[in-house]
Amino acid sequence: MTLPRQRIAILGGGPGGYEAALVAAQLGADVTVVDSDGLGGACVLTDCVPSKSLIETSNAMTLLNRSSELGIASGGLHTVNAVRLYERITDLARAQSRDITTRIAAENIKVIQGHGRLDGPGTVQAGDQTIKADAILIATGALPRVLPGAEPDGERILTWRQLYDLTELPRELIVVGSGVTGAEFAGAYQALGSRVTLVSSRDRVLPQEDEDAANLIEDVFRRSGMRVLSQSRAHAVSRDRDGVTVTLADGRTVRGSHCLMTVGMVPRTEGCGLDAAGVTVDKHGFIEVDRVSRTSVPGVYAAGDCTGVLMLASVAAMQGRVAMWHALGESVHPIRLNHVAATIFTNPEIATVGVSQRAVDAGEVAARSQTLPLATNPRAKMAGFREGFVKLFTSPGTGVILGGVIVAPRASELILAVAVAMEQRLTAEQLAQTFTVYPSLSGSITETARRLMEFKDLQSRTGRARAPLNARGAPGPGRPAPPARAGAAGTPGCRRRTSRRCPRCRAGTAPAPRCGSTAPRAAAPARRRTAASR
Ligand SMILES: Cc1cc2nc3c(=O)[nH]c(=O)nc-3n(C[C@H](O)[C@H](O)[C@H](O)COP(=O)(O)OP(=O)(O)OC[C@H]3O[C@@H](n4cnc5c(N)ncnc54)[C@H](O)[C@@H]3O)c2cc1C
């Protein structure tokens, strides 16, 4: 007898919704996605993908403007073709949405275009269609928050979703809000050639982020010519024919050609029938969920920005997958938010994972830390990168990596090494002993780990005290190495005991037949490279 297929209904086709749909289809469920604006959601169509595409162009501009420093003679001033730039961005976003639509169709997932809402137990209504489901996922995302007195008009006062409809680069852009979105756009437009004023209600930009990283970015901003107004709360924004005026809470005014509002997000749940269904929301309207994405109503799950849990595409996607694994009876690990790697795409980028300096300073986490400026890195010198650093946190005593902050070009790629170390509970010693390419920016990660190694780390890993090594790698200053012990080093099971190196694991010291190692025979030492071998 075959069991009936589980029916899943999903409201919203962003990362929270479509990633969940793929998992549910993979598990054999009958899946329907209701989406109003296009698969990929705001992530693909208006937020993450377009902004990162814009930032790619702004980074290219920064590089072009430094070309003479790198020995390139260029013909003159580089300028942006705004129409071409925005066209490229919207084309890219639509193409990405099409790719997702193709993938969803290939998995036989039904898509209904329109607004959906909960309509009684196990029921979703989308226009005149009624969908019966065993489990429902709400992944309807969030909308830009609108400040009363600063309502966007789509021409001069803008949300980030309206930027790509412009036909020119804002001449003088005022960015209100210095959180992640504000900082990313302010940096990008300054690099593209706009004169940017960043209005921050706090005493520094990126107030929620690592202070060293935020101060570095603010310094970069100011040196690029950006005007940063700290402790300046925007009270109202008005427009006239050719410009905007931002009035600050203390009465000062700032004049510009355009104003970009980046003052947060509100959940997009209006008209979704949450109240009637009894789904609990918090005081800001975000849907309350537990670590496997369950809401207060059995059989109703929620994922992504509408839950207000770390508003990142990666988190939305994981919440959606976790919901489906749970709903369809698979074994599931509750989501671990302290393992989420995140990046702020300024130039240089700020990437973080694990414990924060703030938690360490507040005494919430015991950690040792080490910071290494990027300026010491040979690859950074070659590329002319001056700003940035690697910071690692380890657990005192065990030396286990607890997290890190990397400020560097492409820090979003570099942070993976720290995330893997943290996920796998590696120690600073283990990270330090990993080969990195020379020259490479990742060399600064292992070098930072090396500076964090301590005698206790070695002790904790082996379970007994080990003498510190001298310059030749022997224990203690000038002391002879003790005879090698069975299994003391090399591959598991190696039993060599005599003075020759084991050809398999290179550790023990006995004739070959006595080596119990199952590892493949160790490769001969690499031949030195000569100029002729290239
Ligand atoms: C400027 C900006 C840049 C960002 N950059 C990054 C980044 O670099 N990396 C990162 O990880 N995150 C980034 N984010 C965050 C990321 O975009 C969001 O976390 C992600 O979009 C959340 O996905 P979601 O599925 O919850 O919602 P969304 O992507 O908003 O998708 C929700 C979908 O639901 C649909 N919908 C809404 N209501 C209904 C309804 N009632 N019925 C049917 N459909 C409905 C909408 O049309 C939409 O398609 C950025 C955000 C912003 C604002």
The ligand as an SDF file (V2000), in Angstrom:
LIG
                    3D

 53 58  0  0  0  0  0  0  0  0999 V2000
   19.4500   45.9780   -0.3330 C   0  0  0  0  0  0  0  0  0  0  0  0
   19.5330   44.5980    0.2400 C   0  0  0  0  0  0  0  0  0  0  0  0
   20.6290   43.8120   -0.0220 C   0  0  0  0  0  0  0  0  0  0  0  0
   20.6970   42.5300    0.5030 C   0  0  0  0  0  0  0  0  0  0  0  0
   21.8120   41.7850    0.2770 N   0  0  0  0  0  0  0  0  0  0  0  0
   21.9150   40.5690    0.8230 C   0  0  0  0  0  0  0  0  0  0  0  0
   23.0890   39.8000    0.6510 C   0  0  0  0  0  0  0  0  0  0  0  0
   24.0450   40.2440    0.0290 O   0  0  0  0  0  0  0  0  0  0  0  0
   23.1380   38.5650    1.1810 N   0  0  0  0  0  0  0  0  0  0  0  0
   22.1010   38.0500    1.8930 C   0  0  0  0  0  0  0  0  0  0  0  0
   22.1890   36.9180    2.3690 O   0  0  0  0  0  0  0  0  0  0  0  0
   20.9640   38.7450    2.0800 N   0  0  0  0  0  0  0  0  0  0  0  0
   20.8530   39.9900    1.5650 C   0  0  0  0  0  0  0  0  0  0  0  0
   19.7230   40.7200    1.7660 N   0  0  0  0  0  0  0  0  0  0  0  0
   18.6010   40.1200    2.5050 C   0  0  0  0  0  0  0  0  0  0  0  0
   17.7750   39.2040    1.6000 C   0  0  0  0  0  0  0  0  0  0  0  0
   17.4070   39.8830    0.4320 O   0  0  0  0  0  0  0  0  0  0  0  0
   16.5450   38.7240    2.3550 C   0  0  0  0  0  0  0  0  0  0  0  0
   16.9390   38.1920    3.5800 O   0  0  0  0  0  0  0  0  0  0  0  0
   15.7880   37.6740    1.5520 C   0  0  0  0  0  0  0  0  0  0  0  0
   15.2320   38.2830    0.4190 O   0  0  0  0  0  0  0  0  0  0  0  0
   14.6710   37.0540    2.3810 C   0  0  0  0  0  0  0  0  0  0  0  0
   14.0090   36.0900    1.6240 O   0  0  0  0  0  0  0  0  0  0  0  0
   12.4580   35.7790    1.8260 P   0  0  0  0  0  0  0  0  0  0  0  0
   12.1930   34.5450    1.0670 O   0  0  0  0  0  0  0  0  0  0  0  0
   12.1330   35.8190    3.2410 O   0  0  0  0  0  0  0  0  0  0  0  0
   11.6740   37.0160    1.1930 O   0  0  0  0  0  0  0  0  0  0  0  0
   11.6750   37.7130   -0.2190 P   0  0  0  0  0  0  0  0  0  0  0  0
   12.9440   37.5430   -0.9480 O   0  0  0  0  0  0  0  0  0  0  0  0
   11.2220   39.0970    0.0900 O   0  0  0  0  0  0  0  0  0  0  0  0
   10.5290   36.9600   -1.0240 O   0  0  0  0  0  0  0  0  0  0  0  0
    9.1950   37.0290   -0.6120 C   0  0  0  0  0  0  0  0  0  0  0  0
    8.2860   36.6750   -1.7710 C   0  0  0  0  0  0  0  0  0  0  0  0
    6.9670   36.5340   -1.2850 O   0  0  0  0  0  0  0  0  0  0  0  0
    6.0660   37.1330   -2.1850 C   0  0  0  0  0  0  0  0  0  0  0  0
    4.8510   37.4690   -1.4160 N   0  0  0  0  0  0  0  0  0  0  0  0
    4.7190   38.3710   -0.4390 C   0  0  0  0  0  0  0  0  0  0  0  0
    3.4770   38.3250    0.0820 N   0  0  0  0  0  0  0  0  0  0  0  0
    2.8140   37.3590   -0.6050 C   0  0  0  0  0  0  0  0  0  0  0  0
    1.5150   36.8230   -0.5230 C   0  0  0  0  0  0  0  0  0  0  0  0
    0.6600   37.2370    0.3940 N   0  0  0  0  0  0  0  0  0  0  0  0
    1.1810   35.8550   -1.3930 N   0  0  0  0  0  0  0  0  0  0  0  0
    2.0470   35.4070   -2.3110 C   0  0  0  0  0  0  0  0  0  0  0  0
    3.3070   35.8660   -2.4110 N   0  0  0  0  0  0  0  0  0  0  0  0
    3.6830   36.8240   -1.5620 C   0  0  0  0  0  0  0  0  0  0  0  0
    6.8260   38.3210   -2.7230 C   0  0  0  0  0  0  0  0  0  0  0  0
    6.3280   38.6840   -3.9510 O   0  0  0  0  0  0  0  0  0  0  0  0
    8.2370   37.7370   -2.8420 C   0  0  0  0  0  0  0  0  0  0  0  0
    8.4010   37.1480   -4.1040 O   0  0  0  0  0  0  0  0  0  0  0  0
   19.6300   42.0190    1.2800 C   0  0  0  0  0  0  0  0  0  0  0  0
   18.5180   42.8130    1.5500 C   0  0  0  0  0  0  0  0  0  0  0  0
   18.4820   44.0980    1.0540 C   0  0  0  0  0  0  0  0  0  0  0  0
   17.3040   44.9710    1.3820 C   0  0  0  0  0  0  0  0  0  0  0  0
  1  2  1  0
  2  3  1  0
  2 52  2  0
  3  4  2  0
  4  5  1  0
  4 50  1  0
  5  6  2  0
  6  7  1  0
  6 13  1  0
  7  8  2  0
  7  9  1  0
  9 10  1  0
 10 11  2  0
 10 12  1  0
 12 13  2  0
 13 14  1  0
 14 15  1  0
 14 50  1  0
 15 16  1  0
 16 17  1  0
 16 18  1  0
 18 19  1  0
 18 20  1  0
 20 21  1  0
 20 22  1  0
 22 23  1  0
 23 24  1  0
 24 25  2  0
 24 26  1  0
 24 27  1  0
 27 28  1  0
 28 29  2  0
 28 30  1  0
 28 31  1  0
 31 32  1  0
 32 33  1  0
 33 34  1  0
 33 48  1  0
 34 35  1  0
 35 36  1  0
 35 46  1  0
 36 37  1  0
 36 45  1  0
 37 38  2  0
 38 39  1  0
 39 40  1  0
 39 45  2  0
 40 41  1  0
 40 42  2  0
 42 43  1  0
 43 44  2  0
 44 45  1  0
 46 47  1  0
 46 48  1  0
 48 49  1  0
 50 51  2  0
 51 52  1  0
 52 53  1  0
M  END
$$$$
